[in-house]
């Protein structure tokens, strides 16, 4: 049986790989590749956020009654990352290598901390509180 921790952690890795590829392309000033890679990173990260915000978090909150706990913190961090993605897109559009790399360094630190909290705490709590519903939830998230 699939579990939320494995499914969502694998999605983190995929987004992380796209992020690293965009950062490498900008560092080399390969602007066309950087545009493609950043677009893929932003698109897939937004999809990941939607899987959490539209499916996982509401199901977790309903099962546990916790609406002001970890999911609220994760949503706030998603907003911070969304702003950084916008800043990175603008820096890329301006071909501002150093500015982009500064934003990406901040994004990397935020993503690492955020992903660790989700993978080591929230997803495991979700697997426990949503036992028996994981496959259905994963199917709904995959459909987004």
C-alpha positions in Angstrom: 0.0 0.0 0.0 1.3 3.5 -0.9 1.7 6.0 1.9 1.6 9.7 1.9 5.2 10.1 3.3 6.7 8.2 0.4 4.6 9.8 -2.3 5.0 13.4 -1.1 8.7 12.9 -0.3 9.4 11.6 -3.8 7.6 14.7 -5.2 9.9 16.9 -3.0 12.9 15.2 -4.6 11.6 15.9 -8.1 11.0 19.5 -7.4 14.4 19.8 -5.7 16.1 18.4 -8.8 14.3 20.9 -11.0 15.3 23.7 -8.7 19.0 22.6 -8.8 18.9 22.5 -12.6 17.5 26.0 -12.8 20.2 27.3 -10.4 23.0 25.6 -12.4 21.7 27.1 -15.7 21.6 30.6 -14.2 25.0 30.2 -12.7 26.3 29.3 -16.2 24.3 32.1 -17.7 22.5 29.7 -20.0 19.4 31.8 -20.0 17.2 29.8 -22.3 17.7 26.6 -20.3 17.3 28.6 -17.1 13.9 29.8 -18.3 12.8 26.3 -19.1 14.1 24.8 -15.8 12.7 27.6 -13.6 9.3 27.3 -15.4 9.3 23.6 -14.7 10.3 24.1 -11.1 7.6 26.8 -10.4 4.9 24.7 -12.2 5.7 21.5 -10.3 6.1 23.3 -7.0 2.8 25.0 -7.4 1.2 21.6 -8.2 2.8 20.2 -5.0 1.4 23.0 -3.0 -2.0 22.4 -4.5 -1.8 18.7 -3.6 -1.2 19.7 0.0 -3.5 22.8 0.2 -6.5 21.3 -1.7 -6.4 17.6 -0.7 -3.9 16.6 2.0 -4.2 19.4 4.5 -8.0 19.6 4.5 -8.2 15.8 5.0 -5.6 15.9 7.8 -7.4 18.8 9.5 -10.8 17.0 9.3 -9.3 13.8 10.7 -7.4 15.5 13.6 -9.3 18.7 14.3 -6.0 20.5 14.1 -6.5 23.6 11.9 -4.1 26.0 13.7 -1.2 23.6 13.9 1.3 22.3 11.4 -0.8 22.9 8.3 -1.2 26.6 9.1 2.6 26.9 9.3 3.1 25.0 6.1 0.6 27.3 4.3 2.5 30.4 5.5 5.8 28.9 4.3 4.2 28.1 0.9 3.3 31.8 0.6 6.9 32.8 1.4 8.2 30.4 -1.3 5.6 31.7 -3.8 7.0 35.2 -3.2 10.6 33.9 -3.7 9.6 32.2 -6.9 8.2 35.5 -8.2 11.4 37.2 -7.2 13.5 34.6 -9.0 11.4 34.8 -12.1 11.9 38.6 -12.2 15.6 38.3 -11.6 15.8 35.7 -14.4 13.8 38.0 -16.7 16.3 40.8 -15.9 19.2 38.3 -16.5 20.4 39.3 -13.1 22.6 36.3 -12.3 23.7 37.4 -8.8 20.3 38.6 -7.7 18.8 35.3 -8.9 21.4 33.3 -7.0 20.8 35.3 -3.9 17.1 34.5 -4.0 17.8 30.9 -4.8 20.1 30.6 -1.8 17.2 31.8 0.4 14.8 29.5 -1.4 17.1 26.5 -0.8 17.3 27.1 2.9 13.6 27.6 3.2 12.8 24.5 1.1 15.2 22.3 3.1 13.7 23.3 6.4 10.1 23.1 5.1 10.6 19.7 3.5 12.2 18.3 6.6 9.2 19.4 8.8 6.8 17.9 6.3 8.7 14.6 5.8 9.7 14.1 9.5 6.5 15.2 11.1 3.5 16.2 9.1 3.4 13.4 6.5 3.9 10.8 9.1 1.1 12.3 11.2 -1.0 12.3 8.1 -0.3 8.6 7.4 -1.3 7.7 11.0 -4.4 9.9 11.1 -5.6 9.0 7.6 -4.9 5.3 7.8 -6.9 3.4 5.2 -7.4 6.6 3.1 -3.9 7.1 1.8 -4.5 5.5 -1.6 -7.6 7.5 -2.2 -5.9 10.7 -1.2 -2.8 9.9 -3.3 -5.1 9.3 -6.3 -6.8 12.6 -5.8 -3.5 14.4 -5.5 -2.1 12.7 -8.5 -5.1 13.9 -10.5 -4.3 17.6 -10.0 
